[in-house]
Amino acid sequence: MNREGRLILNIEEKDNPHMKRLAEQFQLFTLSLKFPADGPDCIEGAKRVIERKMNQLLPPVILTTKDTRKLNKHRI
């Protein structure tokens, strides 16, 4: 995925029949598909695993009560 959230497929795999099928599944994908879209589902699952792992690597953010109050626009 790039910075804009777009999925970029490997150009070196453009002649691979599996990659062609994956690209086709993405082009035909809608939420009301009557057949399984295993490729997009697999990519979504991999993305979630990567995001979970990245969140585990980041240090936790600790805010004090004073900092939290500053962020609350309804608090005086």
N, CA, C and O atoms as a MOPAC input file, in Angstrom:
PM7 MOZYME 1SCF
protein

 N      0.85100 1    -1.16500 1     0.00000 1
 C      0.00000 1     0.00000 1     0.00000 1
 C      0.89900 1     1.23100 1     0.00000 1
 O      1.93700 1     1.27200 1     0.66100 1
 N      0.47000 1     2.22000 1    -0.75600 1
 C      1.25900 1     3.44100 1    -0.76600 1
 C      0.70300 1     4.44100 1     0.24300 1
 O     -0.22200 1     4.12200 1     0.99000 1
 N      1.25300 1     5.62400 1     0.26800 1
 C      0.84500 1     6.63800 1     1.25300 1
 C     -0.60300 1     7.06100 1     1.09500 1
 O     -1.23400 1     7.49700 1     2.05900 1
 N     -1.13300 1     6.93700 1    -0.11100 1
 C     -2.51100 1     7.33400 1    -0.37800 1
 C     -3.51400 1     6.22000 1    -0.07300 1
 O     -4.71800 1     6.39100 1    -0.26200 1
 N     -3.00700 1     5.08300 1     0.39700 1
 C     -3.88300 1     3.96800 1     0.71800 1
 C     -4.23600 1     3.10600 1    -0.48000 1
 O     -5.16000 1     2.29500 1    -0.41100 1
 N     -3.51900 1     3.27000 1    -1.56200 1
 C     -3.78300 1     2.47300 1    -2.76700 1
 C     -2.89000 1     1.24500 1    -2.78000 1
 O     -1.73100 1     1.28800 1    -2.36600 1
 N     -3.44900 1     0.16700 1    -3.25900 1
 C     -2.69700 1    -1.07700 1    -3.36300 1
 C     -1.91300 1    -1.08300 1    -4.66300 1
 O     -2.46600 1    -0.80400 1    -5.72700 1
 N     -0.64700 1    -1.39400 1    -4.58400 1
 C      0.21200 1    -1.44600 1    -5.76400 1
 C      0.65000 1    -2.89100 1    -5.95800 1
 O      1.24800 1    -3.49800 1    -5.06900 1
 N      0.34500 1    -3.42900 1    -7.12800 1
 C      0.73500 1    -4.79800 1    -7.43700 1
 C      2.12000 1    -4.80000 1    -8.08200 1
 O      2.50400 1    -3.84000 1    -8.75000 1
 N      2.86200 1    -5.88400 1    -7.87500 1
 C      4.22100 1    -6.00500 1    -8.37800 1
 C      4.20300 1    -6.12500 1    -9.90400 1
 O      3.61400 1    -7.06000 1   -10.44700 1
 N      4.84000 1    -5.18800 1   -10.58900 1
 C      4.86800 1    -5.16600 1   -12.05400 1
 C      5.59000 1    -6.38800 1   -12.62200 1
 O      5.28900 1    -6.82500 1   -13.73300 1
 N      6.53700 1    -6.93600 1   -11.86700 1
 C      7.27200 1    -8.11100 1   -12.34400 1
 C      6.38900 1    -9.35600 1   -12.38600 1
 O      6.73700 1   -10.34500 1   -13.03100 1
 N      5.25800 1    -9.30900 1   -11.70700 1
 C      4.33900 1   -10.44100 1   -11.67800 1
 C      3.14600 1   -10.25100 1   -12.61700 1
 O      2.16500 1   -10.98700 1   -12.51700 1
 N      3.21600 1    -9.28000 1   -13.52200 1
 C      2.06200 1    -8.97400 1   -14.36200 1
 C      1.66400 1   -10.11500 1   -15.28800 1
 O      0.50200 1   -10.19500 1   -15.68600 1
 N      2.58600 1   -10.99400 1   -15.64200 1
 C      2.26100 1   -12.11800 1   -16.51700 1
 C      1.87200 1   -13.37300 1   -15.73300 1
 O      1.46900 1   -14.37000 1   -16.33200 1
 N      1.98300 1   -13.33800 1   -14.44000 1
 C      1.61500 1   -14.46900 1   -13.59100 1
 C      0.08100 1   -14.61400 1   -13.61100 1
 O     -0.62700 1   -13.64800 1   -13.32800 1
 N     -0.43600 1   -15.80700 1   -13.94100 1
 C     -1.89300 1   -15.97100 1   -14.00900 1
 C     -2.59000 1   -15.71800 1   -12.67400 1
 O     -3.73100 1   -15.25700 1   -12.64900 1
 N     -1.91900 1   -16.01400 1   -11.57700 1
 C     -2.51400 1   -15.77100 1   -10.25700 1
 C     -2.63500 1   -14.27400 1    -9.97900 1
 O     -3.62700 1   -13.81900 1    -9.41000 1
 N     -1.61800 1   -13.51100 1   -10.38500 1
 C     -1.66000 1   -12.06600 1   -10.18600 1
 C     -2.71800 1   -11.44300 1   -11.08800 1
 O     -3.39700 1   -10.49900 1   -10.68500 1
 N     -2.86300 1   -11.95900 1   -12.29800 1
 C     -3.91300 1   -11.45800 1   -13.19300 1
 C     -5.28700 1   -11.69900 1   -12.59200 1
 O     -6.16100 1   -10.83300 1   -12.65300 1
 N     -5.47600 1   -12.87500 1   -12.01100 1
 C     -6.76300 1   -13.18300 1   -11.39200 1
 C     -7.01500 1   -12.27900 1   -10.18400 1
 O     -8.13900 1   -11.82400 1    -9.97700 1
 N     -5.98400 1   -12.01900 1    -9.39000 1
 C     -6.12400 1   -11.12100 1    -8.24000 1
 C     -6.52500 1    -9.71900 1    -8.69600 1
 O     -7.43300 1    -9.11300 1    -8.12800 1
 N     -5.85000 1    -9.21100 1    -9.71600 1
 C     -6.17600 1    -7.87900 1   -10.23900 1
 C     -7.61400 1    -7.85800 1   -10.75300 1
 O     -8.33100 1    -6.87900 1   -10.54600 1
 N     -8.03200 1    -8.91600 1   -11.41400 1
 C     -9.40400 1    -9.00400 1   -11.91300 1
 C    -10.40900 1    -9.02600 1   -10.76500 1
 O    -11.45800 1    -8.38800 1   -10.84700 1
 N    -10.09500 1    -9.75600 1    -9.69500 1
 C    -10.98800 1    -9.81000 1    -8.54000 1
 C    -11.13700 1    -8.43100 1    -7.89700 1
 O    -12.23000 1    -8.06700 1    -7.46200 1
 N    -10.05700 1    -7.66900 1    -7.83600 1
 C    -10.13600 1    -6.32300 1    -7.27800 1
 C    -10.97800 1    -5.40400 1    -8.16800 1
 O    -11.72800 1    -4.56800 1    -7.66300 1
 N    -10.85900 1    -5.55400 1    -9.46800 1
 C    -11.62100 1    -4.70200 1   -10.37900 1
 C    -13.11000 1    -5.00600 1   -10.33600 1
 O    -13.93100 1    -4.11100 1   -10.53300 1
 N    -13.46700 1    -6.26200 1   -10.07900 1
 C    -14.87200 1    -6.66600 1   -10.06300 1
 C    -15.48400 1    -6.63800 1    -8.67600 1
 O    -16.66700 1    -6.94300 1    -8.51800 1
 N    -14.70200 1    -6.27900 1    -7.67100 1
 C    -15.15300 1    -6.38400 1    -6.28300 1
 C    -16.24300 1    -5.37000 1    -5.94400 1
 O    -16.11400 1    -4.17600 1    -6.21200 1
 N    -17.32000 1    -5.88200 1    -5.34500 1
 C    -18.35200 1    -5.06100 1    -4.71300 1
 C    -18.75200 1    -5.79100 1    -3.43400 1
 O    -18.44500 1    -6.97300 1    -3.27800 1
 N    -19.42000 1    -5.11600 1    -2.53500 1
 C    -19.82400 1    -5.75000 1    -1.27900 1
 C    -20.94700 1    -6.75500 1    -1.47300 1
 O    -21.23300 1    -7.54000 1    -0.56900 1
 N    -21.59500 1    -6.74400 1    -2.64700 1
 C    -22.71300 1    -7.65800 1    -2.89000 1
 C    -22.34700 1    -8.76800 1    -3.87400 1
 O    -23.19900 1    -9.22400 1    -4.63700 1
 N    -21.09300 1    -9.20200 1    -3.86100 1
 C    -20.66900 1   -10.28100 1    -4.75500 1
 C    -21.39700 1   -11.57700 1    -4.40800 1
 O    -21.64000 1   -11.87600 1    -3.23900 1
 N    -21.74100 1   -12.34200 1    -5.44900 1
 C    -22.40900 1   -13.63000 1    -5.23400 1
 C    -21.41200 1   -14.78200 1    -5.25500 1
 O    -21.79400 1   -15.93900 1    -5.08000 1
 N    -20.15200 1   -14.47400 1    -5.46600 1
 C    -19.10400 1   -15.49300 1    -5.45900 1
 C    -17.98000 1   -15.02100 1    -4.54300 1
 O    -17.84400 1   -13.82200 1    -4.29800 1
 N    -17.17600 1   -15.94900 1    -4.03900 1
 C    -16.11600 1   -15.54600 1    -3.09600 1
 C    -15.01600 1   -14.73000 1    -3.77500 1
 O    -14.62500 1   -15.00700 1    -4.90900 1
 N    -14.54100 1   -13.74700 1    -3.07300 1
 C    -13.42000 1   -12.92200 1    -3.53800 1
 C    -12.24400 1   -13.20900 1    -2.60700 1
 O    -11.89100 1   -12.39700 1    -1.75200 1
 N    -11.65400 1   -14.37400 1    -2.79400 1
 C    -10.60400 1   -14.81500 1    -1.88800 1
 C     -9.36700 1   -13.92300 1    -1.92000 1
 O     -8.74400 1   -13.70100 1    -0.88100 1
 N     -9.00200 1   -13.41300 1    -3.08600 1
 C     -7.82300 1   -12.55600 1    -3.20100 1
 C     -7.94700 1   -11.28600 1    -2.37200 1
 O     -7.08700 1   -11.01700 1    -1.53300 1
 N     -9.00900 1   -10.49200 1    -2.58800 1
 C     -9.16500 1    -9.28100 1    -1.77300 1
 C     -9.30200 1    -9.58300 1    -0.27800 1
 O     -8.80600 1    -8.82500 1     0.55500 1
 N     -9.97300 1   -10.68800 1     0.06300 1
 C    -10.08700 1   -11.05500 1     1.48000 1
 C     -8.72300 1   -11.37600 1     2.07900 1
 O     -8.43300 1   -11.00900 1     3.21700 1
 N     -7.89400 1   -12.06100 1     1.30800 1
 C     -6.54900 1   -12.41800 1     1.77200 1
 C     -5.69800 1   -11.16600 1     1.97400 1
 O     -4.98000 1   -11.05500 1     2.96800 1
 N     -5.77700 1   -10.23600 1     1.04200 1
 C     -5.00700 1    -8.99600 1     1.15000 1
 C     -5.47200 1    -8.19100 1     2.35500 1
 O     -4.65200 1    -7.62600 1     3.07900 1
 N     -6.78400 1    -8.13600 1     2.57600 1
 C     -7.31400 1    -7.41000 1     3.73200 1
 C     -6.82200 1    -8.03000 1     5.03900 1
 O     -6.44900 1    -7.31400 1     5.96900 1
 N     -6.82200 1    -9.36400 1     5.10600 1
 C     -6.33300 1   -10.03800 1     6.30900 1
 C     -4.85900 1    -9.76500 1     6.55200 1
 O     -4.44000 1    -9.54000 1     7.68700 1
 N     -4.07400 1    -9.78600 1     5.48300 1
 C     -2.63700 1    -9.50700 1     5.61800 1
 C     -2.40800 1    -8.08200 1     6.08600 1
 O     -1.52700 1    -7.83000 1     6.90800 1
 N     -3.19600 1    -7.14800 1     5.56800 1
 C     -3.08000 1    -5.74200 1     5.97100 1
 C     -3.36700 1    -5.58600 1     7.46500 1
 O     -2.68100 1    -4.83800 1     8.16200 1
 N     -4.37900 1    -6.29300 1     7.94600 1
 C     -4.71400 1    -6.21500 1     9.38400 1
 C     -3.60200 1    -6.79400 1    10.24900 1
 O     -3.28900 1    -6.24800 1    11.30600 1
 N     -3.00600 1    -7.89400 1     9.80700 1
 C     -1.90800 1    -8.49500 1    10.56600 1
 C     -0.72900 1    -7.53200 1    10.62500 1
 O     -0.12000 1    -7.36100 1    11.68000 1
 N     -0.40400 1    -6.90300 1     9.49800 1
 C      0.71200 1    -5.95800 1     9.45400 1
 C      0.43900 1    -4.75900 1    10.35700 1
 O      1.32500 1    -4.32100 1    11.09100 1
 N     -0.79000 1    -4.22300 1    10.30800 1
 C     -1.13300 1    -3.08200 1    11.16700 1
 C     -1.05300 1    -3.44900 1    12.64300 1
 O     -0.58000 1    -2.65600 1    13.45700 1
 N     -1.51300 1    -4.64900 1    12.99100 1
 C     -1.45000 1    -5.09400 1    14.39000 1
 C     -0.00300 1    -5.20800 1    14.85200 1
 O      0.33200 1    -4.79900 1    15.96400 1
 N      0.85600 1    -5.76600 1    13.99600 1
 C      2.27200 1    -5.90200 1    14.34300 1
 C      2.94600 1    -4.53600 1    14.47600 1
 O      3.76600 1    -4.33100 1    15.37100 1
 N      2.60100 1    -3.60300 1    13.58700 1
 C      3.18500 1    -2.26600 1    13.65700 1
 C      2.75500 1    -1.55200 1    14.94100 1
 O      3.55800 1    -0.85000 1    15.55700 1
 N      1.50600 1    -1.72500 1    15.34500 1
 C      1.03700 1    -1.10800 1    16.58700 1
 C      1.73400 1    -1.69500 1    17.80600 1
 O      1.94000 1    -0.99500 1    18.79700 1
 N      2.09800 1    -2.96400 1    17.74600 1
 C      2.82300 1    -3.58300 1    18.85700 1
 C      4.23400 1    -3.02400 1    18.96300 1
 O      4.79600 1    -2.97800 1    20.05700 1
 N      4.81000 1    -2.60300 1    17.85500 1
 C      6.17800 1    -2.08000 1    17.86300 1
 C      6.25400 1    -0.63000 1    18.33900 1
 O      7.29000 1    -0.19100 1    18.83700 1
 N      5.16100 1     0.10700 1    18.18600 1
 C      5.16700 1     1.50900 1    18.59800 1
 C      5.08600 1     1.63100 1    20.11400 1
 O      4.37500 1     0.85800 1    20.75600 1
 N      5.79300 1     2.57700 1    20.68700 1
 C      5.68500 1     2.77100 1    22.13300 1
 C      4.31000 1     3.35600 1    22.47200 1
 O      3.75900 1     4.12000 1    21.67900 1
 N      3.75400 1     3.01500 1    23.62100 1
 C      2.43800 1     3.55700 1    23.97800 1
 C      2.51900 1     5.05700 1    24.23600 1
 O      3.53500 1     5.56900 1    24.70600 1
 N      1.44800 1     5.73800 1    23.92400 1
 C      1.35400 1     7.17700 1    24.16500 1
 C      0.66600 1     7.37600 1    25.50900 1
 O     -0.44700 1     6.89500 1    25.72300 1
 N      1.32900 1     8.08300 1    26.40500 1
 C      0.78700 1     8.32000 1    27.73900 1
 C      0.46300 1     9.80300 1    27.87400 1
 O      1.33800 1    10.66100 1    27.75600 1
 N     -0.81200 1    10.08400 1    28.12500 1
 C     -1.25300 1    11.45900 1    28.32400 1
 C     -1.60700 1    11.66700 1    29.79200 1
 O     -2.21900 1    10.80900 1    30.42900 1
 N     -1.21300 1    12.81400 1    30.30700 1
 C     -1.59200 1    13.15000 1    31.67400 1
 C     -3.03300 1    13.65800 1    31.66500 1
 O     -3.58000 1    13.97100 1    30.60800 1
 N     -3.63100 1    13.73600 1    32.82600 1
 C     -4.99300 1    14.26000 1    32.93300 1
 C     -5.04300 1    15.69300 1    32.42800 1
 O     -6.00700 1    16.09300 1    31.77400 1
 N     -4.01800 1    16.45600 1    32.72700 1
 C     -3.95700 1    17.84700 1    32.28200 1
 C     -3.94900 1    17.92600 1    30.75300 1
 O     -4.64100 1    18.75900 1    30.16900 1
 N     -3.16500 1    17.05800 1    30.10700 1
 C     -3.12500 1    17.04100 1    28.64200 1
 C     -4.46700 1    16.62000 1    28.05800 1
 O     -4.89900 1    17.15900 1    27.03900 1
 N     -5.11900 1    15.67500 1    28.68700 1
 C     -6.41500 1    15.20200 1    28.21100 1
 C     -7.45400 1    16.30200 1    28.29400 1
 O     -8.28100 1    16.45400 1    27.39500 1
 N     -7.41200 1    17.07100 1    29.37800 1
 C     -8.35700 1    18.18900 1    29.52700 1
 C     -8.17300 1    19.22500 1    28.44100 1
 O     -9.14700 1    19.80900 1    27.96500 1
 N     -6.92800 1    19.46000 1    28.04000 1
 C     -6.66200 1    20.43000 1    26.98100 1
 C     -7.28900 1    19.99100 1    25.67300 1
 O     -7.70500 1    20.82800 1    24.87100 1
 N     -7.36200 1    18.67900 1    25.44700 1
 C     -7.89400 1    18.15700 1    24.18400 1
 C     -9.41500 1    18.14000 1    24.15800 1
 O    -10.00500 1    17.99500 1    23.08700 1
 N    -10.06500 1    18.28600 1    25.31300 1
 C    -11.52400 1    18.22600 1    25.40000 1
 C    -12.08600 1    19.62700 1    25.14400 1
 O    -11.92100 1    20.52400 1    25.97100 1
 N    -12.74200 1    19.81200 1    24.00900 1
 C    -13.23900 1    21.13400 1    23.65900 1
 C    -14.45000 1    21.55400 1    24.47900 1
 O    -14.80700 1    22.73200 1    24.48500 1
 N    -15.08800 1    20.61900 1    25.17000 1
 C    -16.26600 1    20.93100 1    25.97600 1
 C    -15.92000 1    21.27700 1    27.41600 1
 O    -16.79400 1    21.66200 1    28.19300 1
 N    -14.67100 1    21.14400 1    27.76600 1
 C    -14.23800 1    21.41700 1    29.13600 1
 C    -13.74600 1    22.84700 1    29.24700 1
 O    -13.09400 1    23.35100 1    28.33300 1
 N    -14.04500 1    23.49100 1    30.33100 1
 C    -13.64200 1    24.88600 1    30.53600 1
 C    -12.26300 1    24.93000 1    31.14500 1
 O    -11.73400 1    26.01200 1    31.40000 1

